[in-house]
Amino acid sequence: MNTDELAEIVENLRVLGSDVTDIEVKKAAAGGLPKSLRETLSAFSNTRGGVLLLGLDETAGFAPAELGNPAKLASDLASLCSNDMDPPLRPHIQILAFEGVQLVVAEIPELPREQKPCFYRGSGLAKGAYTRVHDGDRQLSSYEVQMMLSARGQPKDDLEPVAGVGLDALDQHLVSAMVLRLRNSRPYAYRDLGTEEILRRTKILIANPGTSTDEVSIGGLLALGSYPQEHFPQLMLTVVHYPTDNGPDEQTGVRFLDNVAVEGPIPVMVRDALAALRRNMSRRSITTGAGRQDIWEYPETALREAVVNALVHRDLSAASRGAQVQVEMFPNRLVIRNPGGLYGPVTLENLGEEGATSSRNATLLRILEDVPIPGEDRTVCENRGSGIRAMLNSLRRAGMSAPAFDDRISSFVVTFPNHALLNDDVVQWIGSLGQEGLTNSQCMALGVLHAGAALDNATYRKLTGLDSRKATAELQNLVARELIQQVGTRRWARYSLAPLLNPGDTHTRAQRHAPADRRPEILQALGTTTASRAELAHRTGLSDQTVRRWLTILRSEGQIEATEKSTASKHTKYRRTGTPDTP
């Protein structure tokens, strides 16, 4: 890190007003290293890494705080990381000048999966391991520690034999359908095998070395069992439809509108869960390029993929077998929650990207690739490796927001907002802004912000399917149009509606209007002389993006011209058309 990067970080902290997930500030003005550093070091290394800044006072707006002995603090921090943390950490530690003082800056890398969790030796693994949540450090629970330890390798819980349970526990219709499919699709491996031999090869039957008998694996029971809940009552799914956004209706006493316990093997649970959701959904109209279209509240493809993922990728270890997959419908959202967070190289950042795939229950998933959903031609895991992309694509086609994904180590939560981004009201509102040339993806972004949700580059990419470069360009175009405003820069950039467009701002509703035509201001600031983009931004008080946009418009209209060929630099001079060169 250099001083310019440090200045940018502090500037963003001052704009945002608090620490962020990957930045932690400590005053450390007296008394050496704060004790809470142990927690932050553990949390950063167990999450996605981060930057530690010693010598800033958050309570004073991140003003510099004089460090007594920066060199000693840096040495003590290196010693703490090396000797007191397990496994030892090797951060990049620097002493950098900033606003007349010296700061200790440490870049803490995320540990590889096979080394997590990192913990403070003095407290032990049970009490000394932390994770980063928003801008704070939270102690890992014993179950979360177990999740991290199991993620060091490939979990084998789906291969565990169920004691005393044999072939008679399997649904013969599902078995026959799977065997037929395997013989046809992979004849080289299964054509000449009998049914029991196929079940052994697919790890549905596991030999018990003690009794020399075959027993059904947990994965086999969940995929093909007649009634798996006879042996594991909570390996099921529940669907609850609540009457209000907060759950039960306290005024009427209505606790729920529907409450369904979905049991059976996974193929049956997928079918019945979707039936329950369909029964509780209503239809609505959206505006598309082809006109109006009636759709379900949530696209069925998105729901199917979310339900399948929750059932197939849930944690199956003994510690979680008392927890079921939960589906909760509220008027404003639908939430699907399963035990066990993301596994392997898949992260919230790359979720849904091509090639980003991993499975906690590899054998179970492989089995379900060849088991059809009852009554359908498709198999349960037909979209292996592309399920999240199929989910996002179906939501885009429906003009809906991308879901919010939340990885909590001990659980994984998918939340679908219940709103169509481009309904009649939003389309009418966008039309009233008088903005020509907006892309469909930009309209969807305005719909997200109009609904009160937050937006950043990563959210925009998931919403639209654009790459990072194109997403950045479209967001900056919306900033230039004065439709949205940006807080923070680069990876800390967040976007919201421009204040005069914000539908939630009741105090300025009468003043709300479309962005102004900035031609007169630009031309007046230009006058009869030449001026650069930077100078025009200073004279008008407009942002650089906005000035650049109107200069482009004025040039296309022939009202102004550049004094040199290239217009990439903000220092390129402009003049009114026909204005003589300035000596």
N, C-alpha and C positions, 0 to 999 in steps of 0.2 A: 504494500500500500504506500502511496506517496501523499504529500501534503495536500494536493488538489483533491484526491479521493477522500481524504479525511475531512476537508472543508465541505465537500458535497454531502457527506454523511451527516455532519452536524447541522448543516443548513436544512436538510430534510427533517431531522429530529425537531428542530425549532419550529418548522412549519406544522408538523404533525402534533407537536406538544407533548409527546411521551415516547418512551422506548417502543421499539417494534420487535417483532418476533426474533429477528436475527441480529439485533443490536442491543447490548446491555451497557448502561452507563453507571459508573460508580464514582462518587466524589473522592474517596480515598485520600482526603487532605491531611489526615493525622491518624496515627495509630497503626500504620501498616496496612496490609491487605484486609479487606472486609471478610468476615467469616462466610458470608453468603456467596463468596466467589466459588466455593466448592460446589454449591448447588448449581450455579450457572455453568461451570465447566462441565459437570455431568450432563446437564440438560442440553447444552449445545452439541456435545459429542454424541448424545443419544438421539438427537432430532436431525436437524439439517445443517449443523454448524452455525457459526455466528462470529460477530466481532465484539470484543470487549474493550471499552474505553475507560481508562482510569484518569481522573483529573477534570471531570465536568460535573457541575451541580445541576441535576435535573430540576430541583425545586426553584432554581433561579433562572429558569429558561435556558438551561444547558450552557450557562456561562462558565468560563474556565475557573478552576479552583487550583490554587498553588499546591503542587506536590512537594513535600519536604525533601525527598530524595528519590527522584525518578529511577535512577540506575539501580538502587537497592530494591525498589518495588518490582522492577522488571526481573531482577535476579530471584527474588522471593517467589514471584509468580511462576517462573520457569521451574523452580524447585518444587513448588506445590503440584504442578502438573506432572512432573517426572516421578516424584517420590510418594505422593499421597493419593494419587488417583490410580484406579485399577480398571482397565489397563492404563499404563502411563500415556500421557498426552504429549504431543510435540507441536505446540502452537508456534506460529511465526510471531515473535514479539519484537516491537520496535518502540523507540522513543522519538516522537515527532513534535516539531514546534507548531504551536497553534495559538494565534492571537496573544503573543507575548509570553506564553508559558510553554511547558513541555508536558505532553500527554503520553501515557503508556498505552500502546495499542496492541492488542493480541488478536490474531485471527485463529479461531478454534475450528479445526476441521471436523466434519462428521466422521464417526468411526465406521469402518466396514461392518456389514451385517454380522459377519462371523465373530466380531469382537464385542458386540453390544451385549449387555448394558455396561456402561462405564459408571463407576461408583466411587465415593470417597471412602478410603480404607478405614478411617477412624470410626465410621458409622456402620460399616459392613454392607453387604449386598442388599439385605432386606430393608435398610433404612437410609442408605446413602446414594441411591440411584434416583435420578430425576429426569423429567422431560420438559420441553419448552411448550408452554401454552400461552398464545398471544405474546404478551411482554413479560410474563412471569415464569417462575420455575415451580413445577409441581412434582411432589414425590411419587415415584412409581409404586403402584400397588403390587402385592405379591403375585397376583395373576399376570400383571403387565410384565413383571420381571420374567415370569415363566414363559410368556409369549416371546420375549426377546431371546431367551436362551434356546427355545425350540426353533427359532428362525435361523440359528447358526447353521443348521443343516436342513435337509428335507424332512418335514414331519411325516411320521408313519402311522398316525392314529387311525387313518382309514383302512390300514392293513391289519389292525388288531383283530384276532378271531373272537367271536362272541361265544363264550363258553357254553357248550351243550346245545348249540343251535346249528342244525344241519339243513339239508336240501328241502325238507318239508316246510321250512319257514319262508321259502321263496314263492313268488307269484308265477305260476307256470306260463301264463299268457305273456308276461313281460319277458321271461326267460326265452320262450320260443321265438318271440319277435327279435330279440337281440341275437340269438344263435343264427337265425335265418339271415339276418343282415350281415353278420360277420362272415358267414360262409360265402355270401355273394360278393361282398366288398373286399374281403381279404382272403381269397381262396388259398393263397400260398401258405397261410398260417393256420387256417381253421377248417378248410374243406374236408379233410380226412379225419377230423377228430370227432369223437362222440360228445354229447352234451356235457357230461361231467368233466371230460378232459378240457373242453372249452372253458368251463367255469373255473377250473384250476389255473389255466393259462392266463386268464384275465384277473386272477387274484380274488375272484368272488368266493371261491372255496380255498381255505388255508389249512394245510395239514397240521394237526396238533401232534407235536413230537412225543408227548407223554402218553397219548392214548392210541396213536396210529389211526385216528379218524379225521375226517374232514369237517371243518367247522366254517360257517359263513363269516366273512370279514365284516367289519362295521360298514365299510364302503359298499360291499355287496348287498348287505341288508338294507341300507338306505336307498340303493338304486333299484333293487328288485324284490325286496321283502313284501310279503303279504300285508304285514302290519308291524313295522319296525318299532312302533311306540309300545308294543307289548314288552319290549326289553329296554327301551330308552324312552320313557314317557314324554320327556321334554324336547326330544329331537323332532320338533313339529314347527308349525307356523300359525300365528294368530293374526286375524284381520279385525281391527276395531274401527268403526266409523263414529267419530265424535260430532256432537251438534254445534260446537263453537270452536273458535280458533284456539282456545285455551283448554279444550277438553269437554268435560261434563258441563251441562247448563245448570248453574246453581239456582237460577230463578225458577225454572220449571221443574227441577229435580231430575231431568232426563240425563242419564249417565252416558248412554251411547245409542246410536241409531241402528247399529248392527254389530254383532260380536260373534266371530266365527273361529272355531278351532279347526284347523286344517291338518289332517293326519294322513298316514299312508306312506308309500315310498315317494321319493322325490318326483318322479314323473306325474304321479297323481296329485301331489301337493301343488305342483306348478299349475296343472289344469284347474284344480279347485280354487286356488288362490286367485287366479285370473277371473274365474267365474264370479267369485265374491266381489272383486273390485269392479267388474263390469256391472254387476247388479247395483252397486252403490254410486256409480258414475252417472252424470247427466251429459247431454250433448249441448254443444254451443256452436255458434257461427263465427268464422274468422274471415278476414279479407285477404285474398291472395291475388297474384297477378292475373288469374283467370276469373276473378270475381269472388263471390261468397261461397264458402264451403262449410258444411256441417261436419263436426268431428267430436270425438269423445273428449272429456275434460283432460285426459292424459292419453297419449298414443299407446296402443296396446303393445307395440314392439318395445317401447321404452320400459313399460311395466314388466313385460316378460323377461327381458334381459336383467332387470334389477332383481326380480324375484329369483331367477335362476342363479345369479351371482351370489345372492345372500344364502341360498340353500347349499350351493356346491362349495363355496369358499369359506364357509363358517368354520370356526375352530371346533374340532371334534375331540380335543383332549379331555381327560376325565374331569378336569376342573370346570369345564364349560358345559358339560352334558345336562346340567340343570337349567340351562337358559335356552329359550326358543327364539326363532326368527320372528321379528315383530313388524307388522305392517299397520300403520296408523293413518287414517284419513281424517283431515280437518277441512273446514270450508276453504281455507287459504293455502293448503299444502298437503302433500302426501309424503310420509316418512317410512323408509324401509331400513331396519336395523338388524345386524347379525353379530354374534359373538366373534371376536378375533378381527384385528385390523388387517391392513395390507401386508402381503407377504413378499419377500424376495426383492428384486430390483424395481418393482412397480412402486411409484410414488404418486402423490397427489399432483405433482407437476407434470409427469409424463403419462398419467392415466388416460387411456384412450388413444395414445399415439401408436402408430404402426411399429410393431416389434416389442412394445412394452407389455409383456405378458408373463405371468407366473401363477402357480397354483399351489396352495397349501396342501390340498388333497388331490395329489396327482393321479392316484389310481381311481378314485371316485370319478374324477372328471373324465378320465379315459373311458371308463365303463359307460358313462352317460352320453358319450358321443355316439353310441350305437343303440341307445334305448329310446324308442319313440314316446312322445307324449300321447297318452291314450286318446284316441279319436282324431289324431292328427298324423300327417305324414312326416313332420319335422321331428328331429330328435331333440332331447333336452338341451344338449350342449352343441347345437348345430353351428353356433357362431363363436366357437372357441378361438380366443385371441382377438376377436373383433366385436365382442358383445357391447363394450362401452361405445365404440364408434357407431354401431348400429343404433344404440340408444340415443346418442347425440344427434345423429342424422334424422331420426324420426321426429325428434323435438323441433329441429330446424324446419322440417317440412310443415310442421303444424304451427310454426310461428311462435314457439314457446321458448322460455328461458332454459338454459342448460341447468341441470340439477346441481345442487351443492353437495360436494363430497367431503366427508369429515372422517379422517383416520385417527382414532383415539387409542391405538395400540390394542386395547382390550375389546374394541368394537369398531365396526365400520358402518357409517350412516349415510344414506342417500336421501336428499330432500328435494322433492319436485315442487316448485312454486305453482300454484293453481291460477295461472292467468295466461291468456293469449296476448302476446306482445303487440300484435297488430289488429286488435279489435276495432270496431267502428269509431269509438271515441278517440283512440290513439291515432288512427289514420287521419281523422279529421283534425286533430291537434297538430300533427306533423304537417299537414297541408296548410294550416294557418300560419306556419312559420315562414312561408314564402321562399323556401330553399330549393333551388333546382339542382339536379345532378346528384342527389343523395343515393347511395347504393342501398340495396336491400339489407345488407349487414349493418350499415349505419342506422337505418330505420329501426332495426331490431335493438340496437344499442340504446337508441332514444326511448324505445318502449321499455327496456329494462330500467333505465333511470327514471322514467315517468312513473313506473310502478313502485319506486322507492328503494330499489335494490342498489348495491354497490357495484362498481365496475373497475377492473384493472385490465392490463394487457392479457394476462392468462385467462381471465374470465371471458374476455372478448374473443379470444381464440377458440375456446370451447363452445361459445355461443354461435360462432360463425363458421368455424372450420378453416379460417385463414391462417397463414403462417405468421410468424412474429413480425417480419418486416412489413407485410401488407397491413396487419392489424395496427401497428404503430402509425403507419401513414394515414389510415382512415381515422384513427382517433385524433391525430394531430389536425386533420382536416376539419373535424367537428369542433376542435378548440379554435381553429382559425375562423370558423363561421360564427363563433361566440355562442354556440349552442350548449357546449359543456365547458367546465373549467377543470384544470388540472391542479392537484395538490401533490407536491413532491416531484422528484425527477427520477428518471431511469427506472430501476427495479422497484423504487418506492412510489412510483406514480400511481395516483388514484384519481378517478374521474367522477364528477357529479354534474347535474344540470346547472347551467348558468343561473344565478340567483333570480333573474327576472323571468325565467321559464319554469321555476320550481313549483309544481302544483301543490306541494305540501306547505308552502310558505303563505299562510293566510294573511300575514300582515302587509304583503305587497301585492295582493291579488289584483287590486285596481290598477297597479302600475305595470302589470305583466304584459309584455308585448314581444313581437318577433324582433330578432337582432336588427340593428339599424343599418342603413346604407352608409358605408364609410367613405364613399367617393368624395363628397364635399370636404370632409376633414383632411383626407390625404392630399387633395389638390390645393387646399388652402395652406397646408403645412409646406407643400412644395413651392408654392408661389411662382416667381419668375426665375428662380435660381435652380441649381442642382442640389440634390440631397440623397443620402444613402438610406437604405432600409433602416439601419440602426438609428440614424438621425430622425427619420420620420416617426419611428416608434417612440423616441424620446419626446418629440414635439407634441404628438397626439395623445400619449399615454396609453396607446394600444399595445397589445402583445406583438412580438415579432411574427408569430404565425398569422395573426390577423392582418398585419401590414403586408406581409408577403402575398396573402391571398388577394387583397384588393389591388396591389400593384400588378399582379398577373391579369386581373380583370381589366384594369385600366389600360394595360399594354395591348390586350386583345381587342379592345374597343378603339385603339389608336389615339387615346388621349395623352399617353405618356410614352417615353422611350428610354431605354438604357443608353448610357454614354459609352458602354463597352460591350463586347460580344457576350461574355459570360455574365450570368445573373445569379450564380450560385452563392457568391459572397454577400454577406449583409452590408458590406462596405461599398458595393457597386453603386455608382451614382445614377440618378434618374432625373429627367426634366420633362416638362410639358412639350408635347409635339410642336415643333416650330420655334421653340425657344432657342436663341443663338447660344453657342458655346460660351461658357464663362471663361474669361481670360485667366 
